[in-house]
């Protein structure tokens, strides 16, 4: 594995010597980011660096980290921190988690995280870092037995719309996931639950300078999505 990674990095050294971003870029994203951020990231990269050949991998954080460490991916966009000593972590942006409830709950008081522990909280299945972040906000080491697991945010929101329970979703997902479900969305009081999103790559990567530039493109994409949300959707409380 080490020999193959070293051979692979020979090509990276050649690419790093260029004065522009070009060639293959293998980028990973977690499922709670990819559907919402990826289109804007790809659009920006294609416009700003048209000579890039972008390959995308969507999977859970542990797999992405393993593949970056092993050299099978150049970089990954994940929730930070990942605390892997061999990787560089660069913060791109932060976003809040919002509460999704059945539509009839519109306008009712937003539960505290203590109250949320007593409600039927729907979560992603084990392996998703977003699941762990939601449990952490509720001060729960593990969910109660009756909590249902899902493999996507879409499923969670549709289950809430069917009256099965409540859930938390990242703010960037709200516009996409709630447009076809009879649900209401509310913000928690401060301090609001949130996550930090960033990029990771190997500290030994010859493409470190280029990946730093790409992290700036990711930040711009996140800013653009934030502005779109403000322009198109009045905040629901």
N, C-alpha and C positions, 0 to 999 in steps of 0.2 A: 504493500500500500504506500509506504514511504517513497519507494522508487518511482511508482506511477505518478504520485503527486509531484515529485521533483521534476519528472519529465514534462508533466503538464505545465509546471511553472516556468519552464524554459520559454514556452510560447508567451506567457504572461510578461516575462522580462522584455521580450521583443515588442509587445504591445505597449508596455510602459515607457519605452524609449520614444514613442511617437509624441507629437505635439497636439494630438487630438484624440478624442475617444472614438475607438473603432474596434471592429472584430466582435468576437463572441462575448456576451455577458450572461452568466448563469445566475439568476436571482431568485431567491425563495421568499415566500410570504405566508403568514399564517392565515387560516380560513376566515377569521374575524376581521381581517384587514383587506385581503385580496379583492373581493367583489366590489368594494367601494373605492379603494385608493388606486388599485392597479390600472384601471383604464386611463386615469389622469396621468399617472406616472409614465405609462407607455406612450401616451400622446406627447407629453413634454420631452421625453427622451428621443422619440422619433423626429420631433421638430428641431431640437437643439443639437442632437448628435445622430444624424441620419445614417452614419456608417456603422452604428452598433447593430449587432445581430443578437437580439434579446431572446433568451430562453427562460421561461418562467416555471417554477415548481411551487405548488401550493400543498402544504401539509402542516402537521403539528410541530410545535416548537422543538421538542427533543430531536425529532428527525432532521429538522433544518439545521440545528446546531451541529449535530453529528456530521452532516454532509458538508457543512462549511469547514469544520475542523479537518475533515479528511480530504478536502480539496475538490469535492464533487460539485460544490457550489462556490461561486465567487463571493457572494454576499447574501444576506437575508434580512428582511424587514420583520421585526418581531417586537413583542413587548419587553421592555427593559426593566430591571437588569437581568442578564442571563448568567453572570458570574462564572464565565468560562475563562480561565487565565490566559489561554492562547489566543483569545479574540479581542479585537478592538471594538468598543461600543461607542456609537455616536448618537446622541439624542436628536431626533427630528422634530417631534411635537408631542403635546399631551392632549388628551381628550377626556371628557367626563362620561360617566355611565348614567343613563336615564332609566326611569322606572316605566315599564309598560304594563298597563292594567286593562281589564275589560272596559269597553266603551262606556258602560253605565257608571263607572267610577270617576268619570270626568268631573273635575271640580272638587272632589272630596279631598280631605287633608292627606298630605303625603306622609306615609308611615316613616317612623324613624328606623334606623337599622336594627334597634332592639325589637320593634314591632314586626319588622320584616321577617325575623327569625321564626315568628309564630304563624306566618302565612305560608300558603302552598307555593313555594319558590321553585320555578322551573329553571333548570340549568343545562348547559352543554355536558356531554358525556365526559368521563375522565380522560385526561390527556390534553384537554384544552386549557391553556393558561388563563383564559377568561373565566372559566369555571372557578379556578382557585382565587382569582381576584374578587369575584362576587361573594364567595364564601368568606373571604377575609374581611370584606366590608361588613358583613353580617355577624362577624365574630363567631363563625361556625367552623369547627374543625372538619366536620363532615356533614352532609345534608341529612335531614330526617328521612326516614325510610320511605315516606310516601312521595318524595320529590321525584319527578319524572326527568329522565335525561333525553337529550336530543343531539343530533349530529350537526345541526346548523342553526343559525339565528333565525332563519326563515321559519323553521319548524317551531321554535320556541314562541315566536310572535303569533303564529296561526293557532297554537294551542291556547295562548292567552285569549285570543279572539273567540275561541270556543268556550271560554269561561272556566278553563281548567285551573288557572292560577295566575301568578304574576311573574315577571322576569325582568332582568336588567340587560340592556344592550348598549354598546358603545354609540356615542353620538353620531359618528359618521354613517352608521347603519340605519338610523331612524327613517330618513326619507324613503329609502328603498324598501325596507322591510315592513313598514306600517301602512303603505299606500293601499294595500288590498285586504287589510284586516280591520275588523271593528274594534279597535283598541284606542285607549287614551295614553298620552305620554306626559310624564311629569318629571320635574327636576327635584332632586333632594336638596335639603338645606345644607348650608356650609358647615363643615368641609364636605364638599361633594366627592363621591367616589370617582376615581379617575385612573388612568393608566398612562404610562410614558411609552411612546413608540420611537424606535430608532433602528439603525442599521448596524450589523456586525460583520466583521471580516477577519481573516487571519492576520495576526500581527506581522507575520512573515510574508504576506502577500506583496508581490511586486507591483500590484495595481492599487496600492493603498491611496496614492494621491488621486488617481482617477475615481476610486470609490468614494472618496471624500467629496468630489465634485458631484457625483450621483446622489449622495445624501442631501446635497443642497437642492437638487431637482425634486427629491421626495418632499422636502420641506415646502417648496413652492407649490407642489401638487396639493398638499394638505391645506395650505393657505387658500388656494383656489376653491377647494371643496367647502371650506368654512365660509367663504364669501358667498358662494352659491346658496348655502343653507340660509344665510341671513337674508338674501335677496328674495328667495322663493317661498320660504316657509316662516310665517310668524311663529315665535316661540310659544309652545303649548305648556300651560302650567296647570 
